Every structure is written in structure tokens, then in C-alpha cells.
């Protein structure tokens, strides 16, 4: 997985929604490369849910001097939601990376991991990061390979936490019986926040010759 | 999170409007603008209203 490409020197815009036909996401994104490039997007990552048919997580890496609000209200997003068949526009996370670490180095021939993503509001993001670090051995034992933490621009208490886990069985086990430091997973799915996303990498779109 | 892309209204702003007494999507739109343009974010607005109504100690009736 290439999440590093998406957040490097840039903001991340993430949205999570259900669509009638997830296989259309990739070709529709390809067709909108120019519009995405105009708004400063350099990579787009697509994940497909392993537990909920039709649910996708799309993360866009953007380098732009435009305020995020102006980017979000651009026609690109509305056209995109129209094209994939989303009538009710989901809430969108926009933020930047504040922490990341690798616990298990995957061998080149290891199968791609499973992504577990959650967005929650916490009392103190710095405290959460400290808790995550203190529980590294437990995370490693559970099969968590990598962790990324993003903080929202619009609310410093709002974080998006991504965990790459070595396989789907371990991901399901970790969600059911996680460590205290991952207790935030139980708080997902409240109000506007989407439920925990468990999914597999589908594809990465590079824009304007990005590597 | 950004709830209303038309006006750039965040979930926190919507939650504040709900805490101040807005209990319907129309009332939220009037209070902070969220959902007042294309109205395609009203499901998210309603989710915030429902979550506030479900909080322990809430005196608001749960929308039915």
C-alpha cells in the first residue's frame, strides 16, 4: 500500500461511502484526472470494504494553496459523487498526517495487508498518540504492520487512524478484542462519523506523472 | 469533518447548532447554513441530530 505517497507534503481528503457498483470507481477517476490535477491532487487511493458490499474509502492527496473549503466546494467533488451514484453526499475528512510508524516490515512476497480505518473525536490527540506508542508490542502481536494518524484541519480533536493489518482474520480479531490503546475503535460510527472501515487496497491513481 | 460542501460547514458547527436547540434539518440549515444549498448533506445533518438526541442526559425527543 502506498499511503505514504498520498500524505507526503500535502493534505489528505478522505471520504467513505456506499455506491451501487464499486468497480466503476477506477475508470471514473481516470476520466477525471484533469479536474483532479486542477485542484492539486497528486495521488488517489481506493479501498474496497471486505465486510460491506458497495462500501469504498477514497483518499486523495492534495497539494494546494487554496483553502480546503474552496477545494471541497469545487465542481470536481460534486461531479464525482454524481458519477458514482452517490445521492446523499457523505461528510468528508480533510487533514494532515501527525504520526506514523511501522511495526512489522512486510516481505516483498507477503500478501497486501488489510486496512482498518476509523475517524473519531478524541479529547486530546497528543494523548492518543502517546497511548498508541505505548501499546506497540500489543499492536505488533495482533498483526498490525503500520499505523498512520491524521488530524483534521477543522477540528484538532478529530483524528483519522489507519491501521494496516497482515490479514483479514487478524483484522477481524483485532476489532473484536483490541487493546485498551485502540479503544477508540468502539467510538466510530457515532453521529456523522462512519463505522469502522475494514477493506483491501484496490488501486492507486497517480496524477500528472507523480511516482 | 466537512458536512456541507457547498458552504464548508463542519460537523462541529452543526453539533453546536444542535446543542443550541436546532432539532430538525431545517432548523440546522437556518442556524448555520448546512443543507441550505443543494441539501445533499441532510442525511449527515440528521445523523448529528440523532446522535445528540441519543446522548445520555439529552432532553430532546428522538426524531421518529
Interface residues (C-beta under 8 A of the other chain):
Chain A: X68 X69 X72 X73 X77 X78 X81 X87 X88 X89 X90 X91 X92 X93 X94 X119 X152 X154 X155 X158 X190 X191 X192 X193
Chain B: X1 X2 X3 X5 X6 X7 X8 X10 X11 X12 X14 X15 X38 X40 X41 X42 X43 X44 X47 X48 X50 X51 X52
